[in-house]
Amino acid sequence: MSAVPITLIAGPTASGKSALALWLARRTGGEIVNADALQLYRDLRVLSARPSPEEEAAVPHHLFGVADAADGWSVGRWTREASPVLDAIAARQRPAIVVGGTGLYFRALTQGLAEVPAVPQAIAHALAGLDEPALREHLAAVDPAAEARISPGDRQRLTRALAVAQATGRALSDWQADTRPLLAPGRWRGVVLEPPRDQLYARCDARLRAMVEQGALEEARALMARGLSPALPAMKAVGLRELAAYTDGAMPLPEALAEAQQSTRRFAKRQLTWFRNQTPDWPRIDASEPEAQQRQFLALGDALTATRARGI
């Protein structure tokens, strides 16, 4: 176990995570590790609200802008890259601060995440016509643990579990049982930024306006000009589709900006819901302004230590 705990700072977009992480790194001599799926891509500095070059130069930053938009990173790829980075920071006896809004990255760190092989579409389509009793009957024969824990009416999870069993010859429960968290209990402490929703939405709107002034339109134009597959993670960046519609001449800028702002607010709402459901025991910071967030973080000292001790 590292003598220096790893701090996890999670939360929705525009909540102030990056600023809090930078403040903490400066205060403690720490190093920042990216846990945002879009800030991985060098093509998305503006659209992903990545820290500025000056901020990245102020303290060590890791896994920011390390991937090309044509290279689609998975959760598994991120964990494989993050693990040696965290080990190296620990070897230097410096605090690591993992910051971002991608919930699955934090789940992989603290709970583990099964890397189940992809299920062929033919199998998924074949199961789509089965009703719930039939799905349960078939699933009980190959993965009784999954059938027992999946709630009534949850056909999506029933279908997924049965498809995995048929495609891989192994129960989804067995795949999941093999997972181990990247961080051992006691090695980390976590906090979620959860400002009031109206203030968060206002910050989202202001951020989009600032992005346009900082070069988001040029970034969107350059990325779309590459003709990359729309299925790639980078091509699903929030706001990219709307701003690209303007650069293509299909939409006036005020309308494109308004739609990008709406998409960002919806994304922030989904992130809030995810963290509320998946990290209910992590301490919360509900302030919006940087200095107030810093004060709340310091005041959470005992609660943060408790999450570390329990391995929540």
C-alpha positions in Angstrom: 0.0 0.0 0.0 1.3 3.4 -0.9 2.1 5.6 2.1 0.6 8.6 0.1 -3.1 8.3 -0.5 -4.5 8.9 -4.0 -7.2 11.5 -4.2 -10.1 11.0 -6.7 -12.0 14.1 -7.7 -15.1 13.3 -9.7 -18.1 15.2 -10.9 -20.0 16.6 -13.9 -18.6 18.8 -16.6 -18.1 22.5 -15.6 -18.3 21.7 -11.9 -14.8 23.0 -11.2 -12.9 19.7 -10.9 -9.8 20.8 -12.8 -9.3 24.0 -10.8 -9.7 22.1 -7.5 -7.2 19.4 -8.7 -4.7 22.1 -9.7 -5.1 23.9 -6.3 -4.6 20.6 -4.5 -1.6 19.6 -6.5 0.1 23.0 -5.9 -0.7 22.7 -2.2 0.6 19.2 -1.7 3.3 18.8 -4.4 1.0 16.3 -6.2 0.7 15.1 -9.7 -2.6 15.1 -11.7 -3.9 12.1 -13.7 -6.6 12.5 -16.2 -9.8 10.5 -15.8 -11.9 12.2 -18.5 -12.4 10.1 -21.7 -12.3 13.1 -24.0 -9.4 15.0 -22.5 -7.3 12.0 -23.6 -7.5 13.3 -27.2 -5.1 16.0 -28.4 -7.6 17.0 -31.1 -10.1 18.2 -28.4 -8.2 20.6 -26.1 -10.9 23.3 -26.3 -14.0 21.1 -26.7 -13.0 18.9 -23.8 -12.2 21.8 -21.6 -8.7 20.4 -21.1 -6.4 22.4 -18.8 -4.5 25.1 -20.6 -0.8 24.7 -21.5 0.1 27.0 -18.7 -1.9 25.0 -16.2 -0.4 21.7 -17.5 3.1 23.2 -17.1 2.4 24.4 -13.5 2.4 20.9 -12.1 2.9 17.4 -13.6 -0.1 16.3 -15.7 -0.5 12.7 -17.0 -2.7 11.2 -19.7 -3.9 14.5 -21.1 -3.8 14.9 -24.9 -2.0 11.6 -25.4 -4.2 10.0 -28.0 -5.2 10.8 -31.6 -8.9 11.1 -32.4 -8.6 8.1 -34.7 -7.5 5.9 -31.8 -10.6 4.9 -29.8 -9.6 4.2 -26.2 -11.6 1.8 -24.0 -11.9 1.8 -20.3 -9.5 -1.2 -20.3 -7.0 0.8 -22.3 -7.2 3.7 -19.9 -6.7 1.5 -16.8 -3.7 -0.2 -18.4 -2.1 3.2 -19.1 -3.1 4.7 -15.7 -1.8 1.9 -13.6 2.0 2.4 -14.3 1.5 6.2 -14.0 0.0 5.9 -10.5 2.7 3.4 -9.5 5.4 5.8 -10.7 3.9 8.7 -8.8 3.8 6.5 -5.7 7.4 5.5 -6.1 8.3 9.2 -6.1 6.3 9.5 -2.8 4.2 12.3 -4.3 0.4 12.5 -4.0 -1.6 11.5 -7.0 -4.8 13.4 -7.9 -7.1 11.6 -10.3 -9.6 14.0 -11.8 -12.4 13.7 -14.4 -16.0 13.1 -15.2 -15.9 9.6 -16.7 -17.7 7.4 -14.1 -16.5 4.1 -15.5 -12.9 5.1 -15.0 -13.5 5.7 -11.3 -15.5 2.4 -11.1 -12.5 0.6 -12.7 -10.2 2.2 -10.1 -12.2 1.4 -7.1 -14.3 -1.7 -8.0 -12.8 -3.2 -11.1 -14.5 -3.6 -14.4 -14.8 -6.8 -16.4 -13.4 -6.6 -19.9 -16.0 -8.9 -21.5 -15.4 -9.7 -25.2 -17.8 -8.0 -27.7 -21.0 -9.9 -28.4 -21.8 -10.5 -32.1 -24.8 -8.5 -33.3 -26.4 -11.7 -34.6 -26.7 -13.1 -31.1 -28.1 -9.9 -29.7 -30.7 -9.8 -32.6 -31.7 -13.4 -32.0 -32.4 -12.7 -28.4 -34.3 -9.5 -29.0 -37.5 -11.3 -29.7 -37.6 -13.3 -26.5 -39.9 -12.2 -23.7 -38.8 -11.9 -20.1 -39.9 -15.4 -18.9 -38.0 -17.0 -21.8 -34.9 -14.9 -21.2 -35.0 -15.9 -17.5 -35.4 -19.6 -18.3 -32.4 -19.6 -20.7 -30.3 -17.5 -18.4 -31.0 -19.6 -15.3 -29.6 -22.6 -17.1 -26.2 -20.9 -17.9 -25.8 -18.1 -15.3 -28.2 -18.7 -12.4 -26.4 -16.0 -10.3 -27.1 -13.3 -12.9 -30.7 -14.4 -13.3 -31.3 -14.2 -9.5 -29.9 -10.7 -9.1 -31.4 -9.0 -12.2 -34.6 -7.2 -11.2 -38.0 -8.0 -12.8 -38.6 -6.0 -15.9 -34.9 -5.4 -16.7 -34.9 -7.1 -20.1 -31.8 -5.2 -21.2 -29.6 -6.7 -18.5 -31.2 -10.1 -18.9 -30.4 -10.0 -22.6 -26.9 -8.8 -22.1 -26.1 -11.6 -19.6 -27.5 -14.3 -21.8 -25.8 -12.9 -24.9 -22.4 -12.9 -23.1 -22.9 -16.5 -22.0 -23.8 -17.6 -25.5 -21.1 -15.7 -27.2 -18.2 -16.5 -24.8 -19.2 -19.9 -23.4 -18.7 -18.3 -19.9 -21.2 -16.8 -17.5 -21.2 -13.0 -17.1 -21.1 -13.6 -13.4 -17.8 -15.4 -13.8 -16.3 -12.6 -15.9 -17.3 -10.1 -13.2 -16.0 -12.3 -10.4 -12.5 -12.2 -11.9 -12.3 -8.4 -11.8 -10.2 -6.6 -9.2 -10.0 -2.9 -8.5 -7.0 -1.1 -9.7 -6.6 0.6 -6.3 -6.6 -1.5 -3.2 -9.0 -0.4 -0.4 -7.2 2.1 1.8 -5.0 3.4 -1.0 -7.5 6.1 -2.1 -10.0 8.7 -1.0 -12.7 10.1 -3.2 -14.9 13.3 -3.4 -17.6 14.3 -5.8 -18.3 17.9 -6.9 -22.0 18.4 -6.9 -22.9 22.1 -7.2 -26.6 23.2 -7.3 -28.0 22.3 -10.7 -29.0 25.8 -11.7 -25.5 27.1 -11.1 -24.0 24.1 -12.8 -26.1 24.7 -15.9 -25.2 28.4 -15.9 -21.5 27.4 -15.8 -22.1 25.0 -18.7 -23.6 27.8 -20.8 -20.8 30.2 -20.0 -18.2 27.5 -20.8 -19.6 26.9 -24.3 -19.5 30.7 -25.0 -15.9 30.8 -23.9 -15.1 27.8 -26.0 -16.3 29.5 -29.1 -14.1 32.5 -28.3 -11.1 30.2 -27.6 -11.2 28.3 -30.9 -13.8 25.6 -30.6 -15.2 26.3 -34.1 -11.7 25.9 -35.7 -11.2 22.7 -33.6 -14.5 21.3 -34.8 -13.8 22.2 -38.4 -10.4 20.5 -38.3 -11.7 17.4 -36.7 -14.6 16.9 -39.0 -12.3 17.5 -42.0 -10.5 14.3 -41.1 -13.5 12.2 -42.1 -13.2 9.9 -39.1 -15.8 7.3 -38.2 -18.7 8.9 -36.1 -18.5 5.8 -33.8 -15.1 6.9 -32.4 -15.2 8.4 -28.9 -13.6 11.6 -30.0 -16.3 12.2 -32.6 -19.0 12.0 -29.9 -17.6 14.9 -28.0 -20.4 17.0 -26.5 -21.0 20.1 -28.7 -19.0 18.8 -31.6 -22.0 17.9 -33.8 -23.7 21.2 -33.2 -20.7 23.4 -33.8 -19.8 21.4 -36.9 -23.2 22.1 -38.2 -22.4 25.8 -38.1 -19.0 25.4 -39.7 -20.6 23.4 -42.5 -23.1 26.2 -43.1 -26.1 24.1 -42.0 -27.0 26.2 -38.9 -26.5 29.8 -37.8 -24.0 30.3 -34.9 -26.6 31.4 -32.3 -28.7 28.3 -32.9 -25.6 26.0 -33.0 -24.4 27.5 -29.7 -27.8 27.1 -28.0 -28.1 23.5 -29.1 -24.5 22.8 -27.9 -25.3 24.4 -24.6 -28.4 22.2 -24.3 -26.4 19.1 -25.1 -23.9 20.0 -22.4 -26.6 20.6 -19.8 -28.1 17.2 -20.6 -24.7 15.5 -20.4 -24.0 17.2 -17.0 -27.4 15.9 -15.7 -26.5 12.3 -16.8 -23.2 12.6 -15.0 -24.9 13.9 -11.8 -27.3 11.0 -11.9 -24.5 8.5 -12.4 -22.4 9.7 -9.5 -25.3 9.9 -7.2 -26.2 6.3 -8.0 -22.7 4.9 -8.1 -20.8 6.8 -5.5 -23.4 7.5 -2.8 -21.0 7.2 0.1 -18.3 9.6 -1.3 -18.2 13.0 0.4 -19.8 15.8 -1.6 -18.7 19.4 -2.3 -21.7 21.4 -3.2 -20.2 24.9 -3.6 -19.7 26.4 -7.0 -16.9 29.0 -6.5 -13.3 27.8 -6.4 -12.4 29.3 -3.0 -15.6 27.8 -1.4 -14.8 24.4 -3.0 -11.3 24.6 -1.5 -12.7 25.4 1.9 -15.1 22.5 1.7 -12.4 20.1 0.6 -10.3 21.0 3.6 -13.3 20.7 5.9 -13.9 17.2 4.5 -10.6 15.9 5.9 -12.1 13.4 8.4 -14.8 12.2 5.9 -12.1 11.7 3.2 -10.0 9.7 5.6 -13.1 7.6 6.4 -13.7 6.7 2.7 -10.1 5.7 2.4 -10.3 3.5 5.5 -13.5 1.8 4.4 -12.5 1.4 0.8 -15.8 2.8 -0.4 
